[in-house]
Amino acid sequence: MTAQPLDDTLDLTEFRSTVRAFANAEILPGAAERDESKEFPARLMRRLAEQDLMGISVPEEFGGLGLSTRAQLVAVEEVARADAALASIYTAHYLGLEPILVGGTEEQKKRWLPGLASGEVLAGFALTEPDAGSDIASMRTVARREDDGWHLSGSKTFISNAREADLVVLFAKTDPSAGFRGITAFAVPKGTPGISYSEPQDKMGIRSAPTYTVYLDDVVLPHDAVIGTEGRGGNIALTALNRARIDVAAMANGIALRAWELGREYASERKQFGHPIFEFQAIQLLLGECDAKLVASRVTADWASDVKDAGQDLRRAASISKYVATEACFSIVDQVVQIHGGAGFMRESEIERLYRDCRILRIFEGTSQIQLLTIAGNAPSIRSTEY
Ligand SMILES: Cc1cc2nc3c(=O)[nH]c(=O)nc-3n(C[C@H](O)[C@H](O)[C@H](O)COP(=O)(O)OP(=O)(O)OC[C@H]3O[C@@H](n4cnc5c(N)ncnc54)[C@H](O)[C@@H]3O)c2cc1C
């Protein structure tokens, strides 16, 4: 992957103001209702496309804006600040297009990326299986090469956007005896015969971002549905996940920012012992800690973005940014629930939804433990002068 052109002409502060104004006007107001109804926000996804936000870091030659990862993070953060569920659908789209960007042939990039970048084509990413989560090499979905194409059988679970997506990148074993090296990535368009879906899974949070179990019953795909080459799927999946983990960090930072805003607001309005609770040092300490954690997480995500855009090895930076931001987000949201007292436990309060929504961030796209293992795995090769 070559380095992306950096957007030295884009004013990120201005870009943030534009996306925030849009998110405040159109996304934030209905977030609680969508959490209740669990309805897929198709109209808002179209609005994100109309705002030109679906292919921010996709190179211009493939129909994207060709901007830096930092610009993409600004958009993800602002969408997540307004509605984490919408941000989850949005980032799953970016995760779904990454395999084509990093592993597709020129022909596949030309065929798929313009539609993905414009938002006309919504993407999904199907890796996890009932018995293969952190350990992707244990997947059981198989693809057999026949004269008429690839025949796929098996199942995937917890797949975001699966039924709504126009294109799902799905991973299967083309050589079951070869473990990780036997995995191949396939482009699976919507409506392919032999695919069926469970009902949307009932979840603790991000409830309007549906996930499904996907069943593959002798699904036949053309030979050119293989993304890149046979046996490269494991590498493609991990590379795509590393790149997309920075988006999860941005989601965390967006939710954390909203939580901090809510905490600060509530602390100035709520009076006890004749004073706004903000005047109590115990509350100030909580808010100070939230602010410090949020700034540290943002700086870390920006650093990982720059590592990505420089085309450097991203594994350690991506894991550090996801780990730092998602753990900080959980702690910030929890402290803001504390600032709200009993009101923060009530379904009607926004912070209660944020508390449920943010919990997934420490699990999907690699749990916090898996991030730490990746970070530790890189330790022997890090020179102390890099600190
Ligand atoms: C809402 C939601 C949306 C999702 N969207 C998608 C999607 O779009 N596409 C997709 O492919 N997947 C998706 N996933 C799946 C998600 O990525 C997995 O849930 C995640 O990777 C963890 O896998 P698992 O659930 O099987 O947990 P497991 O791998 O079974 O892990 C269980 C526990 O064991 C720990 N553990 C496992 N191995 C080790 C180890 N070696 N050392 C230490 N601890 C370990 C984990 O950290 C965890 O605490 C989604 C999941 C959810 C809940």
The ligand as an SDF file (V2000), in Angstrom:
LIG
                    3D

 53 58  0  0  0  0  0  0  0  0999 V2000
  -22.0090   -5.7700   17.8250 C   0  0  0  0  0  0  0  0  0  0  0  0
  -20.9500   -6.5940   17.1560 C   0  0  0  0  0  0  0  0  0  0  0  0
  -20.6190   -6.3090   15.8380 C   0  0  0  0  0  0  0  0  0  0  0  0
  -19.6580   -7.0990   15.1820 C   0  0  0  0  0  0  0  0  0  0  0  0
  -19.4170   -6.8850   13.8450 N   0  0  0  0  0  0  0  0  0  0  0  0
  -18.6120   -7.7560   13.1770 C   0  0  0  0  0  0  0  0  0  0  0  0
  -18.4750   -7.6720   11.7560 C   0  0  0  0  0  0  0  0  0  0  0  0
  -19.0440   -6.7960   11.0960 O   0  0  0  0  0  0  0  0  0  0  0  0
  -17.6930   -8.5930   11.1290 N   0  0  0  0  0  0  0  0  0  0  0  0
  -17.0530   -9.5830   11.8050 C   0  0  0  0  0  0  0  0  0  0  0  0
  -16.3710  -10.3940   11.1820 O   0  0  0  0  0  0  0  0  0  0  0  0
  -17.1640   -9.6920   13.1580 N   0  0  0  0  0  0  0  0  0  0  0  0
  -17.9350   -8.8050   13.8520 C   0  0  0  0  0  0  0  0  0  0  0  0
  -18.0730   -8.9240   15.2130 N   0  0  0  0  0  0  0  0  0  0  0  0
  -17.3440   -9.9680   15.9160 C   0  0  0  0  0  0  0  0  0  0  0  0
  -16.2310   -9.4300   16.8180 C   0  0  0  0  0  0  0  0  0  0  0  0
  -15.1700   -8.9390   16.0530 O   0  0  0  0  0  0  0  0  0  0  0  0
  -15.8380  -10.5760   17.7810 C   0  0  0  0  0  0  0  0  0  0  0  0
  -16.9060  -10.6950   18.7060 O   0  0  0  0  0  0  0  0  0  0  0  0
  -14.5280  -10.3100   18.4860 C   0  0  0  0  0  0  0  0  0  0  0  0
  -13.4480  -10.3630   17.5870 O   0  0  0  0  0  0  0  0  0  0  0  0
  -14.2640  -11.3340   19.6010 C   0  0  0  0  0  0  0  0  0  0  0  0
  -14.4930  -12.6340   19.1670 O   0  0  0  0  0  0  0  0  0  0  0  0
  -15.4530  -13.5910   20.0310 P   0  0  0  0  0  0  0  0  0  0  0  0
  -16.7020  -12.8450   20.3010 O   0  0  0  0  0  0  0  0  0  0  0  0
  -15.5710  -14.8930   19.3390 O   0  0  0  0  0  0  0  0  0  0  0  0
  -14.7050  -13.7750   21.4130 O   0  0  0  0  0  0  0  0  0  0  0  0
  -13.5860  -14.8730   21.7450 P   0  0  0  0  0  0  0  0  0  0  0  0
  -12.5230  -14.8550   20.7080 O   0  0  0  0  0  0  0  0  0  0  0  0
  -14.2610  -16.1560   22.0210 O   0  0  0  0  0  0  0  0  0  0  0  0
  -12.9880  -14.2810   23.0770 O   0  0  0  0  0  0  0  0  0  0  0  0
  -13.6110  -14.4780   24.3570 C   0  0  0  0  0  0  0  0  0  0  0  0
  -12.6800  -13.9020   25.4180 C   0  0  0  0  0  0  0  0  0  0  0  0
  -11.4240  -14.6200   25.3940 O   0  0  0  0  0  0  0  0  0  0  0  0
  -10.3770  -13.6880   25.2290 C   0  0  0  0  0  0  0  0  0  0  0  0
   -9.3170  -14.3180   24.4220 N   0  0  0  0  0  0  0  0  0  0  0  0
   -9.4330  -15.0170   23.2670 C   0  0  0  0  0  0  0  0  0  0  0  0
   -8.2540  -15.4430   22.8550 N   0  0  0  0  0  0  0  0  0  0  0  0
   -7.3350  -15.0050   23.7580 C   0  0  0  0  0  0  0  0  0  0  0  0
   -5.9240  -15.1070   23.8850 C   0  0  0  0  0  0  0  0  0  0  0  0
   -5.1600  -15.7490   22.9780 N   0  0  0  0  0  0  0  0  0  0  0  0
   -5.3190  -14.5290   24.9590 N   0  0  0  0  0  0  0  0  0  0  0  0
   -6.0540  -13.8500   25.8730 C   0  0  0  0  0  0  0  0  0  0  0  0
   -7.3930  -13.7160   25.8140 N   0  0  0  0  0  0  0  0  0  0  0  0
   -8.0250  -14.2750   24.7570 C   0  0  0  0  0  0  0  0  0  0  0  0
  -10.9720  -12.4830   24.5290 C   0  0  0  0  0  0  0  0  0  0  0  0
  -10.1990  -11.3210   24.7740 O   0  0  0  0  0  0  0  0  0  0  0  0
  -12.3400  -12.4380   25.1880 C   0  0  0  0  0  0  0  0  0  0  0  0
  -12.2240  -11.7760   26.4200 O   0  0  0  0  0  0  0  0  0  0  0  0
  -19.0080   -8.1320   15.8840 C   0  0  0  0  0  0  0  0  0  0  0  0
  -19.3220   -8.3830   17.2180 C   0  0  0  0  0  0  0  0  0  0  0  0
  -20.3020   -7.6540   17.8430 C   0  0  0  0  0  0  0  0  0  0  0  0
  -20.6650   -8.0150   19.2550 C   0  0  0  0  0  0  0  0  0  0  0  0
  1  2  1  0
  2  3  1  0
  2 52  2  0
  3  4  2  0
  4  5  1  0
  4 50  1  0
  5  6  2  0
  6  7  1  0
  6 13  1  0
  7  8  2  0
  7  9  1  0
  9 10  1  0
 10 11  2  0
 10 12  1  0
 12 13  2  0
 13 14  1  0
 14 15  1  0
 14 50  1  0
 15 16  1  0
 16 17  1  0
 16 18  1  0
 18 19  1  0
 18 20  1  0
 20 21  1  0
 20 22  1  0
 22 23  1  0
 23 24  1  0
 24 25  2  0
 24 26  1  0
 24 27  1  0
 27 28  1  0
 28 29  2  0
 28 30  1  0
 28 31  1  0
 31 32  1  0
 32 33  1  0
 33 34  1  0
 33 48  1  0
 34 35  1  0
 35 36  1  0
 35 46  1  0
 36 37  1  0
 36 45  1  0
 37 38  2  0
 38 39  1  0
 39 40  1  0
 39 45  2  0
 40 41  1  0
 40 42  2  0
 42 43  1  0
 43 44  2  0
 44 45  1  0
 46 47  1  0
 46 48  1  0
 48 49  1  0
 50 51  2  0
 51 52  1  0
 52 53  1  0
M  END
$$$$
